[in-house]
Amino acid sequence: MRHFEHLAPSVRNGLFHREPGAFDANSPARTLAVALGATLYSPATRPALAHDIRKQAERGVVSMVLCLEDSIGDEEVESAEENLVRQFTELDRLSADGRSLPLLFIRVREPEQITDLTHRLGPTGRLLSGFVLPKFTEERGVPFLEALALAESDRGRRLFAMPVLESPELLHLETRTETLAGIARTVDKYRDRVLALRLGVTDFCSAYGLRRAPDMTAYDVQLVASVIADVVNVLGRADGSGFTVTGPVWEYFRQHERMFKPQLRRTPFAGPAEELRTALIEHDMDGLLREIQLDRANGLQGKTCIHPSHVALVHALSVVSHEEFSDAEDILRPERDGGGVMRSAYTNKMNEVKPHRAWAERIMLRAEVFGVAREDVSFVELLAASVGATA
């Protein structure tokens, strides 16, 4: 599979200086962690789940989580598990035509579900890339990871874990440092199995009876912003010890009454794109765009999504701009290993080789899976093309 494969080749050629690269479930974990992009969640109770997965793949979704936890009622768990087994059988039948499927993960409630579901899925389990582990702490997380290791051994294929950091102990100031240290010990011990760490911001807000409005980002809620900063500080370092940390969910996908002005400037949407700007504002997507940018600025990659309309925005803003690529390429030239400073090729900034190297390496990894835009192409053109293809 590859990002933007749902676009016609001629459209991709007009958008990309360097097209996104191909990857699959067997690609290196470092590549897959970035390639996750917009991870779309779906309740495991959906009666046509297999067809939904195929449809979303055709619209550009490359990773999905099939949820047995908070998105369904306690009384629905047993029937949801049975539905998952049926839907994987149907998905296996549908996939006989060779079309790419997203990377699929199951969000479980208890460790025992990992080994039980792996057994019940049987041969169709080859379509599964791993499990999402809720309310992850050291004490709660170890049994999940041990169950994952057992399921992986029984299956004979790699299975990834994506722990969700959402427990009150992580939010509360008096227990945050100890909880973060325990999480760090645990995920480091099972590093080969941990694909990415996901942030459960909705649970953080719940602990204080909060809910951010559609014209506010997670970073406007200071309680949440402080946790994100500490998680990245401890678990998202660029020195080789860190993990990919994904952006929090955006809850809104329909128009709401506004208190503040739209957050999208008119200039990038001049001409034919003005209609796109209007549509984004009408569906509260301007707040989502701003949050995606703030995710990136704060060290997060990709995003948890609960609605298909969010996917195109996350992916359009994940494409590496020509300017970013040019800077990263200059910084990483072999002859500059000794350091130094230079004016950027765009003559608008300073590139300092040693301090900017980690940033440049991350840019190049993102360029591998999301591609590099042409010099005259912005996220507006990328978004317009994706929205047009999925309309």
Secondary structure as UniProt FT lines:
FT   TURN            3..6
FT   HELIX           9..15
FT   STRAND          16..18
FT   TURN            25..26
FT   HELIX           29..35
FT   STRAND          38..43
FT   TURN            44..45
FT   TURN            47..48
FT   HELIX           49..58
FT   TURN            59..60
FT   STRAND          63..67
FT   TURN            70..71
FT   HELIX           74..76
FT   HELIX           77..94
FT   HELIX           95..97
FT   STRAND          103..107
FT   HELIX           111..121
FT   HELIX           122..127
FT   STRAND          128..133
FT   HELIX           138..155
FT   STRAND          160..165
FT   HELIX           168..171
FT   HELIX           173..189
FT   HELIX           191..193
FT   STRAND          197..199
FT   HELIX           201..206
FT   TURN            207..209
FT   TURN            214..215
FT   HELIX           218..220
FT   HELIX           222..235
FT   TURN            238..241
FT   STRAND          245..250
FT   HELIX           267..269
FT   HELIX           271..273
FT   HELIX           274..282
FT   TURN            283..284
FT   HELIX           285..297
FT   TURN            298..299
FT   STRAND          301..305
FT   HELIX           308..310
FT   HELIX           311..316
FT   TURN            317..318
FT   HELIX           322..331
FT   HELIX           334..336
FT   TURN            337..338
FT   STRAND          341..343
FT   TURN            345..346
FT   STRAND          350..352
FT   HELIX           353..370
FT   STRAND          372..373
FT   TURN            375..376
FT   HELIX           379..390
//
